[in-house]
Amino acid sequence: MSDLQNIQFSQSSIDTYDTCRLKFKKIYIDNIKWSNDNQNFGSEFHLLAQRYYIGINEELEQGREDYILFNNLKKFLKREENMYPEYNIRYKDTQMSLIAKVDLIRIEKEKITVYDWKTSKSKFDKSKIEKSYQTKIYLHNIAEKFDVSPNNISLIYYNPRFDNYIKIDYNATDHKYNKIELKDKIVSIINEKKFNQKIGKHCSFCQFNSICNQEFISVDCL
Ligand code: SF4
């Protein structure tokens, strides 16, 4: 069993813990993982975006869903030299270790903007996104890693399906409270003793559904 103190927490692992502690234990402590062979639309789109921002122009078939969404993305944010796709931003202190895996970071003089691509078929819920661990970890780690004022850090979520985005700005006060909240959360996970299962609708999207509920597992879960 892995030592919880050594886990590098991500938005995904914390969200998993909040959804079901047993699922968190199986994936992040017992290390039960499947290979990432299954490529859904979202991961294929992220790959297209990554290639575009490193300078590879992919030829796509006109009229297809990926063509339309990819064109929207290119119109929304043209490639520039100061952009770095699939960028990992790590933070570690004596109490917590965090990783933010960002889709794209744009580094300008004294200003940082991070972009996250969402291909979901539902529209943004700004208040939910603002409170998400993804937003908190991304903004926290950027403020810690780069020598810029938190006031000059922004996070933009873009959905090419609706050609729509939301922008979240940061500041020093948010950073202070963010750090406290993240530390409290990580410490509570590290001190967790019982990783009980939590049965619910979310089980339909869990790779352990056949074990807990003897139900069919969708390949999209793997
Ligand atoms: S199937 Fe449900 S209860 Fe079992 S690990 Fe997954 S989320 Fe938890």
Residues whose N, C-alpha, C, O or C-beta is under 5 A from the ligand:
A	BS01	SF4	C20 L22 K23 Q197 K198 I199 H202 C203 C206 F208 N209 C212
